[in-house]
Amino acid sequence: MRAAPALRPPSGIEGQPTRVGLLLPLSGPDNAAGLGHAMLNAAMLALFDIGGKRLLLMPRDTGGTPEGAGRAAAELVGEGAEIVLGPLFNTSVQATAAITRNADIPIIAFSSDRRVAGNGVYLLSFTPYQEVDTVIGFAASRGLKRFAVLAPEDPYGLAVLEAAREAVLRHGAELAQAEFYSPSGEDLDKSVKRLAHYHVRRQALLARRKELEKSETQTAGRMLKALKNHDTLGDLDYDAVLLPEGGELLKSLAPLLPYYDIDTAEIRMLGTGRWDDAKVRLEPALLGGWFAGADRTTAADFRGRYQATFGHRPPRLASLAYDAMALAAVLALEEGGPDFSARAITDPDGFVGSDGIFRFGLDGVAERGMAVLEIGRDGFQVQRKAPTTFEALTN
């Protein structure tokens, strides 16, 4: 296992520096451009940490579009780039790969869409597949066997659902229900009501009350009194709900579950890396929930050094650019010269990055050693530490 950030630069090597291309959205939509600049900062931090005197980083702006990515990729190929880091979006990765494959130049990209990986394209991102498998596997090991999914009706939500279907089979569990909601946040209550079987359980309560009201026994009276503060009657057929959302939409969505009688004190809430936000603990419905996340020690170290250098905390995806640059440096500093071959990139021993261990499979997708975290009132609590070797992950 090689720890990328710990390596030192070579000395006494003749010749030109190794040229490393970097494709990011440095202009265009504000959100994308802001993330692009943060990722550029992270890549430069990696270059500084490793002491890249023999490396030449060549950043190029994609403008956040496939056309921009294609033009920038062609420029990098023409200027002698030996490896390309980025771009960020799946369509931009496809546009870049169409150019770099002809030049036999590998790409370490940041998209989470597994469909664009392979044939010289490697995805360093956090994929829904591995996050979902990690958290469902952990929940199943704790005795939870019936899962529901409440996901956005978009490519990410579909990928989460596919991953959940595979994960429950792998871990001897069951997918009891799946519901989608609009990514725009429209009519969220309708999706939650379907998940809660709210109308059926509401009618069951009204029917039970009516039945008890007909009886004049003390037992019936006590039961009627016990149901006074209930909105529904009947159990749900799942033990946990996977809710792969984040940000403002998660804040709107999560309170609706207990409002429509999904008891989050009894039914475990599960999430993906989108939950890796300190504000999540402010939502009572998510307290006690579990999600898969990066190794906390290494991630905290990266965030601290980034903030000390640039004066603000990095966005979550900034670490991908740091690790991609560090990986390029490791492979460039191989004895005998740069080695960006598939054999070197897919080293089964893997690498140690700022989010923990990772390695690329033959399909080009990064496999990561992930921790499982629980949301507490005072922050995230580690329920299962991230593995430090891939032997530990497979044993």
C-alpha positions in Angstrom: 0.0 0.0 0.0 1.5 3.3 -1.1 0.8 6.5 0.7 0.8 9.1 -2.0 1.2 12.3 0.0 4.3 11.0 1.9 6.5 10.6 -1.1 9.4 13.0 -1.8 10.3 14.5 -5.2 13.1 12.8 -7.2 16.5 14.4 -7.6 19.1 14.4 -10.3 16.7 13.3 -13.1 17.5 14.8 -16.5 14.9 15.9 -19.0 11.6 17.6 -19.1 9.0 17.6 -16.3 6.2 15.1 -16.4 3.1 17.0 -17.8 -0.1 16.4 -15.9 -3.3 17.8 -17.4 -6.2 19.0 -15.1 -9.7 19.6 -16.5 -12.1 21.4 -14.2 -15.1 23.8 -14.5 -13.4 27.1 -13.7 -16.1 29.2 -15.3 -19.8 28.7 -16.1 -22.5 28.0 -13.5 -21.5 29.5 -10.1 -21.8 26.2 -8.1 -19.7 24.3 -10.6 -17.1 27.0 -11.0 -16.7 27.4 -7.2 -16.1 23.7 -6.8 -13.7 23.7 -9.8 -11.6 26.4 -8.2 -11.6 24.5 -4.8 -10.5 21.3 -6.6 -7.7 23.3 -8.4 -6.6 24.5 -5.0 -6.5 21.0 -3.7 -4.5 19.7 -6.7 -1.9 22.5 -6.1 -1.8 21.6 -2.4 -0.9 18.1 -3.4 1.8 19.3 -5.7 3.2 21.5 -2.9 3.0 18.7 -0.4 4.9 16.2 -2.5 7.4 18.8 -3.8 6.6 18.4 -7.5 9.7 20.0 -9.0 9.6 17.3 -11.7 5.9 17.7 -12.4 4.2 20.4 -14.5 0.5 20.8 -13.6 -1.5 22.1 -16.6 -5.0 23.2 -15.5 -7.6 23.9 -18.2 -11.1 25.3 -17.9 -13.9 23.1 -19.3 -16.6 25.7 -18.7 -18.7 22.9 -17.2 -19.7 21.6 -20.7 -18.7 18.6 -22.8 -17.7 20.9 -25.7 -15.4 22.8 -23.4 -14.0 19.6 -22.0 -13.3 18.3 -25.5 -11.5 21.5 -26.6 -9.4 21.6 -23.4 -8.5 17.9 -23.7 -7.4 18.4 -27.3 -5.2 21.3 -26.1 -3.6 19.2 -23.4 -2.9 16.3 -25.8 -1.3 18.8 -28.2 0.9 20.2 -25.4 2.2 16.7 -24.4 0.1 15.8 -21.3 1.0 12.3 -20.2 -2.0 11.8 -17.9 -5.3 13.8 -17.5 -7.0 14.5 -14.2 -10.7 15.2 -14.4 -13.1 16.3 -15.7 -16.0 16.4 -13.2 -19.2 15.6 -15.1 -20.1 12.4 -16.9 -20.7 14.0 -20.3 -17.5 15.9 -20.0 -15.6 12.7 -19.2 -17.1 11.1 -22.3 -16.0 14.0 -24.5 -12.5 13.9 -23.0 -12.1 10.2 -23.4 -13.0 10.4 -27.1 -9.8 12.4 -27.6 -7.4 11.0 -25.0 -8.0 7.3 -26.0 -6.6 8.0 -29.5 -3.5 9.3 -27.8 -3.3 6.5 -25.3 -3.5 8.9 -22.4 -5.3 7.7 -19.2 -7.8 9.8 -17.4 -8.4 9.9 -13.6 -11.8 11.5 -13.6 -14.2 12.7 -10.9 -17.6 11.6 -12.1 -19.6 9.2 -10.0 -21.3 7.6 -13.1 -19.8 4.1 -13.4 -21.1 3.9 -17.0 -18.3 6.2 -18.3 -15.5 4.2 -16.7 -13.2 1.7 -18.4 -10.9 1.6 -21.5 -8.5 4.1 -20.0 -10.9 6.0 -17.9 -10.6 5.6 -14.1 -13.1 7.1 -11.7 -11.7 8.3 -8.4 -15.1 9.5 -7.1 -17.4 8.2 -4.4 -19.9 6.0 -6.1 -23.4 5.3 -4.8 -22.7 1.6 -5.4 -20.0 1.3 -2.7 -21.6 3.7 -0.3 -24.9 1.9 -0.4 -23.3 -1.5 -0.1 -21.2 -0.4 2.9 -24.2 1.0 4.9 -26.6 -1.7 4.0 -24.0 -4.4 4.8 -23.4 -2.8 8.2 -27.1 -2.5 8.9 -27.6 -6.1 8.0 -24.8 -7.1 10.3 -26.7 -5.3 13.1 -29.9 -7.4 12.4 -31.8 -5.1 10.0 -33.1 -7.3 7.2 -35.9 -5.3 5.4 -35.0 -2.1 3.7 -36.9 0.7 1.9 -35.5 3.3 -0.4 -36.7 6.8 -0.8 -34.6 8.4 -3.6 -34.7 11.3 -6.1 -36.1 10.4 -9.5 -32.9 11.1 -11.4 -29.8 9.2 -12.6 -28.3 9.3 -9.1 -31.5 8.0 -7.5 -31.7 5.2 -10.0 -28.1 4.3 -9.3 -28.8 4.2 -5.6 -31.8 1.9 -6.1 -29.8 -0.5 -8.4 -27.0 -0.6 -5.7 -29.6 -1.3 -3.0 -31.0 -4.2 -4.9 -27.6 -5.7 -5.3 -26.6 -5.0 -1.7 -29.6 -6.7 -0.1 -29.0 -9.8 -2.1 -25.3 -9.8 -1.2 -26.0 -9.4 2.5 -29.0 -11.7 2.9 -31.6 -9.0 3.3 -34.7 -7.8 1.4 -35.8 -4.7 -0.5 -39.3 -4.2 0.8 -40.2 -1.0 -0.9 -38.9 1.8 -3.1 -40.3 5.2 -3.8 -39.1 8.2 -5.8 -39.6 11.9 -5.4 -39.0 14.9 -7.7 -35.4 16.3 -7.5 -37.0 19.7 -7.6 -38.6 19.1 -4.2 -42.2 19.3 -5.6 -44.9 17.3 -3.8 -42.5 15.6 -1.4 -45.4 14.7 0.9 -47.0 12.5 -1.7 -43.8 10.3 -2.0 -43.5 10.1 1.8 -47.2 9.2 2.2 -46.7 6.3 -0.3 -43.6 5.1 1.7 -45.6 5.3 4.9 -48.7 3.6 3.5 -50.3 6.5 5.1 -53.8 6.3 3.6 -54.1 2.6 4.3 -52.9 2.9 7.9 -55.1 6.0 8.4 -58.2 4.2 7.3 -57.2 1.3 9.6 -57.1 3.7 12.5 -60.4 5.3 11.7 -62.0 1.9 11.3 -60.6 0.6 14.6 -61.8 3.8 16.4 -65.3 3.3 15.0 -65.3 -0.3 16.1 -64.2 0.6 19.7 -66.7 3.4 19.9 -69.5 0.8 19.5 -68.3 -1.1 22.5 -69.2 0.0 26.0 -66.6 -2.0 27.9 -63.8 -0.5 30.0 -61.2 -2.3 27.9 -62.6 -0.7 24.7 -62.5 2.7 26.4 -58.9 2.4 27.4 -57.9 1.3 23.9 -59.8 4.2 22.4 -58.0 6.6 24.8 -54.7 5.0 23.8 -55.4 5.7 20.1 -56.3 9.3 20.7 -53.0 10.8 19.7 -52.4 8.3 16.9 -52.7 9.3 13.2 -52.3 5.8 11.8 -52.5 2.1 12.8 -50.4 -0.8 11.7 -46.7 -1.7 11.3 -44.5 -0.9 8.3 -42.9 -3.8 6.5 -39.3 -2.5 6.7 -36.6 -2.0 9.4 -34.7 0.8 7.7 -35.1 3.6 5.1 -32.2 4.5 2.8 -32.5 8.3 2.1 -29.7 9.3 -0.3 -30.3 13.1 -0.2 -28.4 16.1 1.1 -28.5 19.8 1.6 -31.7 21.8 1.7 -33.8 19.1 0.1 -32.8 16.7 2.9 -33.9 19.3 5.5 -37.3 19.5 3.8 -37.7 15.8 3.3 -36.5 14.2 6.6 -39.2 15.8 8.9 -41.9 14.5 6.7 -41.2 10.9 7.7 -42.2 11.2 11.3 -44.9 13.6 10.4 -46.5 10.8 8.3 -46.0 8.2 11.0 -42.7 6.7 10.0 -41.2 6.4 13.5 -37.5 7.2 13.0 -36.9 6.2 16.6 -37.8 2.6 15.6 -37.0 2.6 11.9 -33.3 3.3 11.2 -32.5 6.0 8.8 -29.6 5.3 6.4 -27.7 7.7 4.1 -24.9 8.0 1.6 -22.0 10.4 1.5 -24.4 13.3 0.9 -25.0 13.2 4.6 -21.4 14.1 5.3 -22.4 17.6 6.4 -22.2 18.9 9.9 -25.7 20.5 9.6 -27.3 17.0 9.2 -27.2 16.5 13.0 -29.6 19.5 13.4 -32.4 17.4 11.9 -34.1 15.4 14.7 -35.5 12.8 12.3 -31.9 11.8 11.3 -30.5 11.4 14.8 -29.2 7.8 15.2 -29.0 7.4 11.4 -26.0 5.6 9.7 -24.1 6.5 6.6 -20.9 5.5 4.8 -18.1 8.0 4.8 -14.5 8.6 4.4 -11.8 7.7 6.9 -12.2 10.4 9.5 -8.6 10.8 10.5 -7.2 11.2 7.0 -10.1 13.3 5.9 -9.7 15.7 8.9 -6.0 16.0 8.2 -6.7 17.1 4.6 -9.4 19.5 5.6 -7.2 21.1 8.2 -4.3 21.6 5.8 -6.5 23.0 3.1 -8.1 25.5 5.5 -4.8 26.6 6.9 -3.5 27.2 3.3 -6.6 28.8 1.7 -8.5 30.2 4.6 -11.7 28.3 4.2 -13.0 24.7 4.5 -12.9 22.7 1.3 -16.0 21.3 -0.3 -16.3 17.5 0.0 -15.2 16.7 -3.5 -12.0 18.8 -3.3 -10.2 15.8 -1.8 -10.6 13.9 -5.1 -8.4 16.4 -6.9 -5.8 16.2 -4.1 -5.7 12.4 -4.4 -5.6 12.4 -8.2 -2.7 14.8 -8.2 -0.9 12.8 -5.5 -1.5 9.6 -7.4 -0.2 11.1 -10.6 2.9 12.2 -8.7 3.4 8.7 -7.2 3.3 7.1 -10.7 5.4 9.8 -12.2 8.2 9.3 -9.6 8.5 5.5 -10.3 12.0 4.2 -10.6 12.8 4.3 -14.3 10.5 7.1 -15.1 6.7 7.9 -15.2 4.5 4.8 -15.4 0.9 5.6 -16.2 0.1 2.1 -17.5 -3.1 0.2 -16.6 -0.9 -2.2 -14.6 0.4 0.6 -12.4 -2.9 2.4 -12.0 -4.7 -0.8 -11.0 -2.1 -1.9 -8.5 -4.1 -4.4 -6.3 -2.4 -3.2 -3.2 -3.9 0.3 -3.7 -3.0 3.6 -2.4 -3.6 5.7 0.7 -5.3 9.0 0.0 -6.8 11.9 1.9 -10.1 9.9 2.3 -8.5 6.6 3.2 -7.4 3.6 1.1 -8.5 3.2 -2.5 -7.7 1.1 -5.6 -9.0 0.8 -9.1 -10.7 -2.3 -10.4 -10.3 -3.5 -13.9 -13.6 -1.8 -14.6 -11.9 1.5 -13.8 -14.0 2.3 -10.8 -12.3 3.1 -7.4 -12.9 0.7 -4.5 -12.6 2.4 -1.2 -12.3 1.5 2.4 -15.1 3.3 4.1 -16.2 4.0 7.7 -19.7 3.8 9.0 -20.8 6.9 10.9 -23.8 7.6 13.2 -25.4 11.0 13.5 -25.4 12.2 17.1 -26.4 15.5 18.7 -22.7 16.4 19.1 -21.5 15.3 15.7 -20.7 12.1 13.9 -19.8 9.0 15.9 -17.7 6.2 14.2 -19.6 3.0 14.4 -17.1 1.1 12.2 -13.7 2.4 11.4 -12.5 2.5 7.8 -10.1 -0.4 7.0 -6.5 0.5 6.5 -5.7 -2.4 4.1 -7.6 -4.2 1.4 -6.8 -7.5 3.1 -8.8 -6.2 6.1 -11.7 -5.2 3.8 -12.0 -8.7 2.2 -11.5 -10.8 5.3 
